[in-house]
Amino acid sequence: MTQSLVGADKFSLDTPILCIDLDVMESNINTMAAFIGERGKQWRPHQKCHKTPAIAMKQIEAGAIGVTCAKVSEAEVMAAGGVRDILIANMIVGKRKVERVASLCRWADPIVACDHYAQVEPLAAACKAAGVTCRVIPEVNLGLDRVGVRPGIDTLALAQGIDKLEGVELAGIMGYEGHLLQIPNPAEKRERIADAVNILVTCRDLIRNDGLNCDIVSAGGTGSYQITSDCDGVTELQSGGGIFACPMYQNHCDLQDLDYSLSVLATVVSRPAKDRAVLDSGRKTQNPDHETPLVKGHPGAEVVRVSAEHCELNLSGESQNLKIGDKLELIPGYADFTTVLHDQFYGFRGERLEVVWPIQGRGKLQ
Ligand SMILES: Cc1ncc(COP(=O)(O)O)c(C=O)c1O
């Protein structure tokens, strides 16, 4: 149905809808791919900001080696969409889930993260029973203190344990320096990230010196990719959200050279006062929690409150000319929490609708 809208002018469409500026997104993809590639690293972007195989394929066309996922079901969607090399950068626990990973090994080439032998043993058993071998990668705690095996002897012991199991093979190690992305001082940020990544490199050496494989050293988010790409020893970057380059990254992570490419098209549905407008795009359309959305192209208009169905703007200057029925774009503060509210991305070339992509990973939470 929506495909019949292709060719339509953006501002003629019903609202709210989630829009991508394709020129800007493609430019962001190319910029990230080139930056990472020029530093001799591989790019395995996290797909959580888009959850859409068509966009993953665009990243792969630009040079990415595959994707990073958080869930088995996301990996299944990506594999069904043609992506082969998939890192599930999360702990996979539960009989059915490990069986699903074993099945996935028949039609893709996943790597599953772990931080304890108790996660790997059932996966190995399921894979052995299915007659497949799954790559496994210990996640090392780099200081984020979320998940992750302790660096040093614990990491080595986990690697040795994996190496002894049939049905899995040790592929390398990963970490996520997520606690360091928002350090305001650029020199301090660079130094602290280098130190964190060095923990991984030291673990790699420990594993290799024991005669085990540690080809992959994976780290990096959008908020750190311009630094982590420069770190010796890292082989691949998981940075993904930069393709939309939301205000959260731009305001807090000193992200440079990438532009906003995601927006929510909304309609002014009420003008209760000269300095107030209300849009039809509340929390069920865009999540404002991480960072307040921006109003595009209307200087003086600011988001002040977002409730379930309403987004309230404060208006000053020329933005007070906004009328009921006018359409405008909001730039979501952080894409990840907004993408998951929508069934589709509407991709525009300029203001012409070029493509409608179902967000196939939406609701894939297992
Ligand atoms: C394991 C992992 N890798 C990478 C990232 C970075 O993702 P992005 O670049 O989309 O911010 C995250 C973000 O939460 C993560 O949890």
The ligand as a Gaussian input file, in Angstrom:
#p B3LYP/6-31G(d) Opt

LIG

0 1
 C       27.887000      -3.881000      22.601000
 C       27.755000      -2.543000      21.971000
 N       28.538000      -2.227000      20.925000
 C       28.459000      -1.044000      20.323000
 C       27.556000      -0.085000      20.751000
 C       27.531000       1.230000      20.053000
 O       26.421000       1.421000      19.271000
 P       26.209000       2.791000      18.510000
 O       27.365000       3.012000      17.652000
 O       24.963000       2.560000      17.714000
 O       26.059000       3.869000      19.532000
 C       26.728000      -0.351000      21.838000
 C       25.780000       0.640000      22.309000
 O       25.007000       0.504000      23.232000
 C       26.821000      -1.623000      22.467000
 O       26.053000      -1.925000      23.524000

